[in-house]
Amino acid sequence: MAGSTHTVTNQPPPLVGYDVYTADRALTAAVERHLAPELLDEARSELAALGRTCGSAQVQEWGTLANDHPPRLHTHDRYGHRIDEVEFHPAWHRLLGKGVAAGLTAAWARPGGHVRRAAAFLMWTQVDAGNGCPLSMTHAAVPALRTDPDLAAEWEPRLTSMIYDRELRPARLKAGSLFGMGMTEKQGGSDVRANSTAARRLPDGETYELTGHKWFCSAPMSDGFLVLAQAPGGLTCLLVPRVLEDGSRNPFLIQRLKNKLGNRSNASSEVEFDGTWARRVGDEGRGVRTIIEMVAATRLDCVLGSAGLMRQAVAQAIHHCDHREAFGGKLADKPLMRNVLADLAIESEAATTLALRLAAAYDDGGEQERALLRIAVPAAKYWVTKRCTPVTVEASECLGGNGYVEESQMPRLVRESPLNSIWEGAGNVQALDVLRVLQREPQALNAYLQEVGKARGADHRLDTAIKSLLTELADLEGIEARARRLTERLALVLQGSLLVRFAPPEVADAFCASRLGGDGGMAFGTLPSTLDLTSVVDRSRPQA
């Protein structure tokens, strides 16, 4: 019989058995705002069903298992034949199957698809961010393939399929396919024009033989990959199928899997091409221009993924503080803890609101919205992904020592948090992309200013921030050294304008006071005490 000292008290229950979608008021409001009325009933039903799946104890356990049992590389079979296969835990396949079935690769195939997918991707990241990588790349490959109508007609139905088919066989025999991407090489990194992989043109003029390597290739068991290589006409985008039409394996030599800080469930690899067959996508010498739309889409997924991680961290922190008592009362009711939770909730809502606005721009597809995306995506990618790490670390601290223990799942969120800031172009790359857009595409800045201008006059701190931003944009002296500062201000002003227009007054007031008005400290939990912080926390409380 257990002694009295073993009685467990004052410990919160697990945050399971709840609807991740309907519990997220910022997310549900964004979906309602951006979807056409005739799509709402169906979208609500789909997203709530996925929300219940995400919040279920079983699916959360799958996420844990997929990370506790990372993928294993098998380069050869028992007889010495080269096979280059990656073994995943069954939980990985279950998660990936549900992600595909939930439409996370099908945005291009249905109305309002990007907003619906964005909401789903944000939720699905909260279960396991690792399987989001092949889902993201498959989704993002579609606009690149559309530069070649024949390739798009062949591959797009497979990529937008809602059926997960894990077998390695010719794509024409599969009910659905997944895609990966190979751009960076060890000598060049983000400078892809330094790539050395060679593409020798075959007699038909459309296909090539590749020789070279890729330093980072995630999800190497995908059915196809978009890669960059040096063809006779310059850097070119090519499609590399994993299995050839006759059923034989395309030479795709997996050298090793990366031993990463986080993202443990996802296989990131180094691969070698040795006589590897590939088909050209777009024109020779225009590889970057061809693949850039894929990069832009994956960058938006970095924003969504970081917003999802932040949301889960905040939900866990509030849930813990709602159930934990200290110093004579609930932690969530203590003024100082309430300040911390509200500050974290504001950051999470700002990220979600911005991410869904950009997804809506993809659905719109008009010239003005495309121009906005060209400047807003790199700015959002820079800022939101950088805010993810401090949010997850502070949220973990709200759990005290419990947040430093693996069973809480907070360490997994912390390890995952820097990833999206690094992948698809680290901070400096995003800031330089913003400068490039400002210098070459004046219509993008006009679209941005029109967007933030819709909130002008609603908050004096936002008005002042817009004016200050315009002053900074007018001064081009030493602009590259100020690129991070400028990109940060672009993102903050855009977030502020959206919250002023769409969020409850207490959320917009707190954001403008602390992020735009300078009435906040360097750490979370330094909001002005005069704000309505109780309402801010109530809005972000998960309903378990």
ChimeraX attribute file (.defattr): number of C-alpha atoms within 10 A of each C-alpha:
attribute: neighborCount
match mode: 1-to-1
recipient: residues
	/A:1	3
	/A:2	6
	/A:3	6
	/A:4	7
	/A:5	6
	/A:6	7
	/A:7	7
	/A:8	7
	/A:9	8
	/A:10	9
	/A:11	11
	/A:12	13
	/A:13	11
	/A:14	12
	/A:15	17
	/A:16	17
	/A:17	17
	/A:18	18
	/A:19	21
	/A:20	29
	/A:21	26
	/A:22	19
	/A:23	19
	/A:24	22
	/A:25	17
	/A:26	24
	/A:27	24
	/A:28	16
	/A:29	14
	/A:30	21
	/A:31	24
	/A:32	16
	/A:33	15
	/A:34	19
	/A:35	19
	/A:36	11
	/A:37	9
	/A:38	8
	/A:39	14
	/A:40	17
	/A:41	10
	/A:42	9
	/A:43	20
	/A:44	17
	/A:45	11
	/A:46	16
	/A:47	23
	/A:48	18
	/A:49	17
	/A:50	22
	/A:51	23
	/A:52	18
	/A:53	22
	/A:54	26
	/A:55	23
	/A:56	18
	/A:57	15
	/A:58	13
	/A:59	20
	/A:60	20
	/A:61	14
	/A:62	20
	/A:63	24
	/A:64	20
	/A:65	17
	/A:66	24
	/A:67	22
	/A:68	12
	/A:69	15
	/A:70	17
	/A:71	19
	/A:72	14
	/A:73	17
	/A:74	16
	/A:75	16
	/A:76	12
	/A:77	11
	/A:78	7
	/A:79	6
	/A:80	8
	/A:81	9
	/A:82	16
	/A:83	16
	/A:84	20
	/A:85	18
	/A:86	17
	/A:87	13
	/A:88	18
	/A:89	17
	/A:90	13
	/A:91	19
	/A:92	24
	/A:93	17
	/A:94	15
	/A:95	22
	/A:96	22
	/A:97	17
	/A:98	18
	/A:99	23
	/A:100	24
	/A:101	15
	/A:102	21
	/A:103	24
	/A:104	27
	/A:105	31
	/A:106	25
	/A:107	21
	/A:108	20
	/A:109	15
	/A:110	12
	/A:111	14
	/A:112	22
	/A:113	22
	/A:114	26
	/A:115	26
	/A:116	29
	/A:117	23
	/A:118	27
	/A:119	26
	/A:120	25
	/A:121	26
	/A:122	29
	/A:123	29
	/A:124	27
	/A:125	24
	/A:126	23
	/A:127	24
	/A:128	30
	/A:129	28
	/A:130	25
	/A:131	25
	/A:132	24
	/A:133	23
	/A:134	24
	/A:135	25
	/A:136	24
	/A:137	26
	/A:138	29
	/A:139	27
	/A:140	29
	/A:141	29
	/A:142	25
	/A:143	20
	/A:144	22
	/A:145	26
	/A:146	17
	/A:147	15
	/A:148	15
	/A:149	13
	/A:150	11
	/A:151	18
	/A:152	19
	/A:153	12
	/A:154	13
	/A:155	21
	/A:156	23
	/A:157	16
	/A:158	23
	/A:159	29
	/A:160	23
	/A:161	20
	/A:162	21
	/A:163	20
	/A:164	21
	/A:165	20
	/A:166	17
	/A:167	12
	/A:168	18
	/A:169	19
	/A:170	18
	/A:171	23
	/A:172	13
	/A:173	12
	/A:174	16
	/A:175	15
	/A:176	21
	/A:177	29
	/A:178	28
	/A:179	29
	/A:180	26
	/A:181	27
	/A:182	23
	/A:183	26
	/A:184	22
	/A:185	23
	/A:186	14
	/A:187	13
	/A:188	14
	/A:189	16
	/A:190	17
	/A:191	13
	/A:192	17
	/A:193	17
	/A:194	16
	/A:195	22
	/A:196	19
	/A:197	21
	/A:198	21
	/A:199	28
	/A:200	19
	/A:201	18
	/A:202	13
	/A:203	8
	/A:204	7
	/A:205	10
	/A:206	15
	/A:207	18
	/A:208	23
	/A:209	18
	/A:210	24
	/A:211	19
	/A:212	18
	/A:213	26
	/A:214	26
	/A:215	20
	/A:216	20
	/A:217	23
	/A:218	24
	/A:219	23
	/A:220	28
	/A:221	22
	/A:222	21
	/A:223	26
	/A:224	22
	/A:225	26
	/A:226	24
	/A:227	23
	/A:228	31
	/A:229	29
	/A:230	23
	/A:231	22
	/A:232	13
	/A:233	12
	/A:234	16
	/A:235	25
	/A:236	25
	/A:237	31
	/A:238	30
	/A:239	22
	/A:240	28
	/A:241	24
	/A:242	26
	/A:243	20
	/A:244	18
	/A:245	14
	/A:246	8
	/A:247	13
	/A:248	12
	/A:249	18
	/A:250	18
	/A:251	23
	/A:252	23
	/A:253	20
	/A:254	25
	/A:255	17
	/A:256	16
	/A:257	20
	/A:258	16
	/A:259	12
	/A:260	14
	/A:261	12
	/A:262	19
	/A:263	23
	/A:264	23
	/A:265	24
	/A:266	26
	/A:267	27
	/A:268	23
	/A:269	23
	/A:270	20
	/A:271	24
	/A:272	19
	/A:273	20
	/A:274	15
	/A:275	16
	/A:276	20
	/A:277	24
	/A:278	27
	/A:279	19
	/A:280	24
	/A:281	28
	/A:282	22
	/A:283	18
	/A:284	19
	/A:285	17
	/A:286	16
	/A:287	25
	/A:288	16
	/A:289	15
	/A:290	24
	/A:291	26
	/A:292	15
	/A:293	17
	/A:294	22
	/A:295	20
	/A:296	19
	/A:297	21
	/A:298	24
	/A:299	26
	/A:300	26
	/A:301	28
	/A:302	29
	/A:303	31
	/A:304	31
	/A:305	32
	/A:306	35
	/A:307	30
	/A:308	26
	/A:309	30
	/A:310	34
	/A:311	32
	/A:312	25
	/A:313	28
	/A:314	30
	/A:315	25
	/A:316	24
	/A:317	28
	/A:318	29
	/A:319	22
	/A:320	25
	/A:321	22
	/A:322	16
	/A:323	15
	/A:324	18
	/A:325	18
	/A:326	11
	/A:327	7
	/A:328	7
	/A:329	12
	/A:330	15
	/A:331	20
	/A:332	25
	/A:333	14
	/A:334	15
	/A:335	14
	/A:336	15
	/A:337	17
	/A:338	20
	/A:339	25
	/A:340	23
	/A:341	29
	/A:342	30
	/A:343	26
	/A:344	28
	/A:345	29
	/A:346	25
	/A:347	23
	/A:348	27
	/A:349	27
	/A:350	23
	/A:351	27
	/A:352	28
	/A:353	22
	/A:354	27
	/A:355	31
	/A:356	27
	/A:357	19
	/A:358	24
	/A:359	25
	/A:360	23
	/A:361	20
	/A:362	20
	/A:363	20
	/A:364	16
	/A:365	12
	/A:366	11
	/A:367	13
	/A:368	17
	/A:369	19
	/A:370	18
	/A:371	21
	/A:372	22
	/A:373	24
	/A:374	21
	/A:375	27
	/A:376	25
	/A:377	25
	/A:378	25
	/A:379	27
	/A:380	29
	/A:381	30
	/A:382	29
	/A:383	23
	/A:384	29
	/A:385	27
	/A:386	21
	/A:387	19
	/A:388	30
	/A:389	23
	/A:390	17
	/A:391	26
	/A:392	28
	/A:393	20
	/A:394	22
	/A:395	28
	/A:396	25
	/A:397	15
	/A:398	23
	/A:399	20
	/A:400	13
	/A:401	10
	/A:402	17
	/A:403	22
	/A:404	17
	/A:405	14
	/A:406	11
	/A:407	11
	/A:408	16
	/A:409	18
	/A:410	24
	/A:411	19
	/A:412	23
	/A:413	27
	/A:414	26
	/A:415	17
	/A:416	24
	/A:417	26
	/A:418	19
	/A:419	23
	/A:420	27
	/A:421	24
	/A:422	15
	/A:423	13
	/A:424	22
	/A:425	20
	/A:426	17
	/A:427	23
	/A:428	15
	/A:429	18
	/A:430	25
	/A:431	26
	/A:432	20
	/A:433	20
	/A:434	25
	/A:435	20
	/A:436	12
	/A:437	17
	/A:438	17
	/A:439	12
	/A:440	9
	/A:441	14
	/A:442	11
	/A:443	18
	/A:444	24
	/A:445	20
	/A:446	14
	/A:447	21
	/A:448	20
	/A:449	17
	/A:450	14
	/A:451	17
	/A:452	20
	/A:453	15
	/A:454	13
	/A:455	19
	/A:456	17
	/A:457	11
	/A:458	12
	/A:459	17
	/A:460	14
	/A:461	21
	/A:462	27
	/A:463	19
	/A:464	16
	/A:465	20
	/A:466	24
	/A:467	12
	/A:468	13
	/A:469	15
	/A:470	13
	/A:471	10
	/A:472	16
	/A:473	14
	/A:474	9
	/A:475	9
	/A:476	10
	/A:477	10
	/A:478	8
	/A:479	15
	/A:480	14
	/A:481	11
	/A:482	15
	/A:483	20
	/A:484	22
	/A:485	13
	/A:486	20
	/A:487	26
	/A:488	17
	/A:489	21
	/A:490	24
	/A:491	23
	/A:492	25
	/A:493	23
	/A:494	25
	/A:495	26
	/A:496	29
	/A:497	26
	/A:498	20
	/A:499	23
	/A:500	23
	/A:501	16
	/A:502	17
	/A:503	20
	/A:504	14
	/A:505	15
	/A:506	16
	/A:507	28
	/A:508	23
	/A:509	20
	/A:510	24
	/A:511	27
	/A:512	24
	/A:513	20
	/A:514	19
	/A:515	23
	/A:516	21
	/A:517	16
	/A:518	10
	/A:519	14
	/A:520	18
	/A:521	12
	/A:522	7
	/A:523	12
	/A:524	18
	/A:525	20
	/A:526	16
	/A:527	22
	/A:528	15
	/A:529	11
	/A:530	7
	/A:531	16
	/A:532	16
	/A:533	24
	/A:534	16
	/A:535	15
	/A:536	25
	/A:537	22
	/A:538	13
	/A:539	19
	/A:540	24
	/A:541	21
	/A:542	23
	/A:543	15
	/A:544	14
